[in-house]
Amino acid sequence: MLPPIPAGSVALPVVVGLAFGTLLQKSRFCFVSALRDFVARKETRVLHGLLAGVVVMTAFWSLQATLGLSAGFWTPDWGVTSFVGGLVFGVGMTVAGGCAAGTLYRACRGDLQFVLTLVFVLVGHVLFAAAYPFLRTVYFGPLRVGEGVSVYDLLPWPPILTGLLAAGLVVLGYAFLAGRGSSRRRGTGAFEWRGTPDRGVDAAVVRGVVDLARAVRRHATAVVTDERSLTARLRSPWDARTSGVAMALVASVWFAAHGAWGIAGSESRWVAWAFDRVGGDAARVTYWGSVLFDGAVAVTPDMVLFIAMLVGMVGAAVLSGQFALRWPAEAGLFAPVVGGLLMGVGSRLGPGATIANLFSGLALLSAHSLLASAGVVVGVYVTTHWLRRGMGCAV
């Protein structure tokens, strides 16, 4: 069935979705990897990509908001619910071994464990929709503090100034932490914080900024001077930093036309749409009919983007020779079932998953997303320590 939206409106979601899917697949961009691997081993391959993407997107989106070139902010109501939703999702994605995006790109390259995880994510969406009338009374009502708001709205100057200040603080914060670490690096580029820091704040920031500038220059030089054939470069994995920046730029195009980029909301809408098509009446389910849709359940542009993203992921895996049906020899049901359910439910308790909160929401300086991101980080930190309790963690 073709989407009941104008044909011309389908082009942008398809192009943007294919771009997102390709970038996520080729760079193996997963928020679990970004956070868990840093906590466990101080591995920063994906964390660098996440930070680069958030910084670039914050700068671009604040400029677009200043110029009136955006479809509006995504700022859900905020409160304890924001933190709890992020916490539940953070625990779930760490147990499952993949966030919303990570689960999708792994499933699309043939990892059957993550196909099963995705199934239980969707089951989590169904369970939440069924429980929503009850949760609205005992959870959302008493635990929500205020209406959706962004830091951009709270400050009296143009959003671009706030955005550049926020992006600058992220860069300086990273520079400070990096500058206090030793000059030795692992093969992956992670900083090794060894011993007692012996540098003051000013010295650490200066050293960190210098190291960061050198790293950016080395990376740019490596990309420009790469002598491999175009085919070889396209088939090999892509650097997470490059993909993070590229996703930020693509997301800026989407932001101008439709607003913030997210995944979990689109999944939930497809679940409602499928329920409608198998004989159910999704419009009469309170959450689906009055929250996700405005009465009529129909295909929306973000749902088209979601399907195009899956196509991009599968296509990138096939063309790179990475697609193969596989099931880990020691895989059990705990990770995909429990992790998937927690992700599906957690993404609605917040609302939003990692793309909506840790990526888009942070760029929008949404009060909800700041709390939800804190919940995700706490959930990943605690769960990583629990799963590795016999081995220890680097952080």
N, C-alpha and C positions, 0 to 999 in steps of 0.2 A: 504493500500500500504506500503510495507516494505521500510525503508530508503535506498536510493541508496548509502550506504557507506558499507565498508567491515563488515561482521558479527562480526569479532573480535573487531572492533572499537565500536560496540554498547554496549559491556559489561560494560566498564568503565562509560559511560554516564548514563546507567541504574542504576548501583550500587550507583554512586555518587548522582544521582537525587533522588533515594529512600531515601538515607540518609538525604539529605537536606530537602526533604518534611516531613519526620518523625520528624526531629529536629524542624523545623519551627512550625509544628502543635502542637507537644507536649509541647513546651515551650511558645506557643502563642507569637512568636517573631515578633514584628511589630515596625517599625521605628517611626510611629506616636505615639505609646505608649511610646517609649523611649524619644522622644522630647516633645510632647504635654503634657504628664503627668508630666514631670519635670517642665515645664513652669507653668502649671496650679496648681499643688499640691506639687511640689518637690518630686514626686514619682519616685523612681530610680530602680524599679524592672528590667525593660528591658534595661534601660540605662546602668546599671552595666554589663549586658550581652553583649551589643554592645561594650562597652569600652574593656571588657576582650577579645572579639573576635578580635577587631582591633589590640590590643597590641600583642596578640599571632601571628596573621597572619602577622603583620609587621615583627616580628622577624623571622618567618619561611620563608616568601617570600624573605626577603633580604638575608638570608642564601642560599636559593635555587638559587637566581640570582648570588650570588658570586661563587657558585659551578657549575654554568651552568646547573642547573636542573630545568629549566623553559622553557615554550613555548614563552616567550617574554612578555613585559609589554603592558598594555592597556593604551595608552596615546593619546586620541583624541586631535585635535587642540583646543587651548584654547583662551579665550577672554571674552568679555562681554556676548557672547552667553552662556558661561558656567554658569555664575551667573544667567542669565535670565531663562535658562532652569531649573536650580535648584529651583529658586524662584517660577516659575509656578507650578512645581511638588510639592513643599512644600505646597503651598496654596491648590492645588488639593487634596493631600492626607489628609490634615487636615480637609477639608470640607467633604471628603468621609468617614473619620474615619478609613482609612486603607491604608497603603503604597502598593507597588506592591506585596510584600510578604504577608503582612497582608490581603490584599484583596483576594489573592489566597487561603490562608489556611482557611479563614472564609467561602469563597464560597464552598470549598471542604468539609466542615463539615455541609453544608446545609443551610447556611445563605443566603436566597434569595435576600436580599438587596445587598449583595456583589456579587452575581451572576450578578445582574443588573449593579452594578458598573463595573465589569469586561467587560461586553458587551460594555459599553460606553468607557472604556479604549481602547478596540479594535477599536471602531469607531474613537477615537482620532488618532490612528495609521493611519487609512485610510485617515482621513482629512489631516493629516500632509503630507502623501505621495502625495496627490492630490495638495497640496499647495507648495510642495518643489521647483519646478522650479522658482516660484515667490520668495520664501523665500531665495533661494540661491543667488539671486541678491540683495535684499533689506535688508536681515537680516544677513545671514552667511558671505557674502562677506565683507561688511563694518565693522562688529562687531567682527570678528575674529582677534586676535592680532598676534598669532604665531602658529607654528607647535607644535604638541604634544611633551611634554617633562616631565620627571620625575626629582625630586630632586636628585635621585640616579645618574642620568646622569650628573648632574651639578657639583657634588663634585668629587675631584680627588682620593679619597680612595675607597676601596671595599664597595659594597652595604651593607654588614653586619654591618659595623661600623655606617653607616647612619641609618640603620634600628633600631639598638639597641639604638642609640641616640634618634631617634624619639619616640620609645616605652618608653624609660626612661622619656622623657619630658612629655608624656601623663600621666604616673604614678605619676610623681612629681607634675604636674599641678592638678591632681585629689587630691593628698594628701594635697596640699596647701589649696584647697577649703574646703576639708573635715576637715582639721585641724583647720580652722578658725571658723567652725561651733560649735554649742554646743555639749556636749557629749550625750545629749538625742537623742534617735532615735524613729521613729515611728515603728509601728508593721511591716511595710514592709521593714524596714532597711534604709529608707531615712534619710539623715541628715537634721536637722532643724537649719537653719541659723537664730538665734534670737539675736536681740540686736546689739550693735556695737562690731565688732571684737576687741578683746583685746590682740591678739597674734601677734607677729612679724612674718616675713616671715620664718625665720629659725625654730622658735618654732612651727609654723603651719605645716610646711613640716614634721618635726620630728614626731609630734603628728599624722599627717595624715598617714605617712608610718607605724607607729606602729599600728594604728587602722586598716589599710588595711591588714597588716600581720596577725593580730588577726582574722579578718573577714575571710581571706582565710583559716586559720587553722581551724576555727569553721566550715566552710562550708565543708572542706575536711573530718573532723572528723564526721560530720553529715552524709555524704554520706557513709563512711566506716562502721559506727556503726548502720546504718538503719536496724532495725530488721524486717521490713515488708517483706512479701513474694515477690519473683521476679515478680509474676503476679500483685500484688498490686502496686509495684513500677512502672511497665511498664504502668499500666492503669492510674495512677495518673498524674497530670501535672508535667512537668520537670522544674527544675530551669533554668532561662534564662542565668545565668552565665555559668553553665555547658554546655548548648547548644551553647552559643556563642563561647566557646573554642572548642567544638566539631566541629562546623561548620567551624571554622578557620582551623582545622586540615584536615577536608575533602576537604576544598577549596584548601589547599596546594597540595593535590594529583591531583586535577583538574588543578592547576596552572602548575604543572610539565608537564602535557600532552597537555593541550589546552589553558592555559592562565587564565585570570581573569574570575571570576564568575559574571554573570549578569542575569537579568530576562527580562527586557523590550525589549532588542534587539531580544531575542528569540520569544517573543510575536509578534513583528512586522514581523519577518520572517515567522511565522506560518500564519499570516494574508495574506502575499504575496503568500505563498504556496497555501492557500485555494482559493484565487482569481484565481490562475492559474488553479486549479482543477474544478472550476465551469464555465470554458469557457473563462476566461480573459487571458490576456497576461502580466503577472507581469513583465517580462523582459523589456517590453517597457515602464513601469512606471519608470521614471528616478531614483527616490529614491530607489525603490526596485531592479531594474536591475543593477544599477551602484554603489550603496553605500552598501546596505545590502548583495547583491550577486554579484558575478563577472560574470555577464551575465546570466548563467543558474540558474534557480530557483530550488533548490534541498534541501532535508533534510540534515541538518548539525549536527554534534555531540551535539552542545549546544541545538538544537531543541529537540533531543532525551532526553537529560537531563531534559528539561522543562517538557515533558510529564511524564517522570519517577517521577519527583518531585510532579506533581499533583497526580499520583497514590499513592505515599508515603503519601501525605497529607490525601487523602481519606481513605487509609488503616489505618493510625494511628487514625483517627477520629472514624472509625467503630470499630476497636479493643478496643478503649478506652471507647466505649459506648457514644461518644459525637456527633455522626452523627444524625441529625434530621432536617427535613425541617422546617424552621422557618422564619417568617416575623415580624419584630417589629411592635407592635400595632400602634405606632405613626409615622411610617416611611413615609416620603414624597419622592418626586422625585428629589428635589433639590440636596441632598447630593450625591446620586449615579450618577445622570446625569451630573451635573456640575463638581463634584469632579472627576468622571471617565474621562470625556473629558479632563480636565486640566492635569490629570496624563498622559493620552495617548499622548497628544500634548507636554507636558512639558518634557517627557522622551526622545523625539526626538529633541526638541529645544536645549537640552544640549550638547550631548546626555547622556543617562543613567538615571536610577532611583536610588533608595536608595541603593540597593545591589551593583550595579556597582560603585557608587560614595562614599557613606558613609561607605561602608564596603571594597570592593575590591580596589577602587580608593584611599582611604586614606592609605591603606597598601602599595600601589604602589607609594605613594607620588606624584601622578600625578598632574601637575599644573591645568589641567582641573577639576579634581575631587575636589581639594582643593577649587576652586572657586564655583563649583556646590554645594558642601556640605555647603559652607557659604550661598548660595542662599536658599538651603533647610531649614537651620536653621532660616534664616530671615523670610521665608515664613510661617513656622510653628509658630514662635513667634508672628508675626503680626496677623495671622489668628486665633490663639488661643485666643489672647486678644480680637479680634473682636467678635468671637463666644461667649465668656464669658464676654462681656462688662458689663452685669448687675450683674455679680457675682464676678469679679476680679480674678486675677491670683497671684500665690505665687512668681513668678519671673517677 
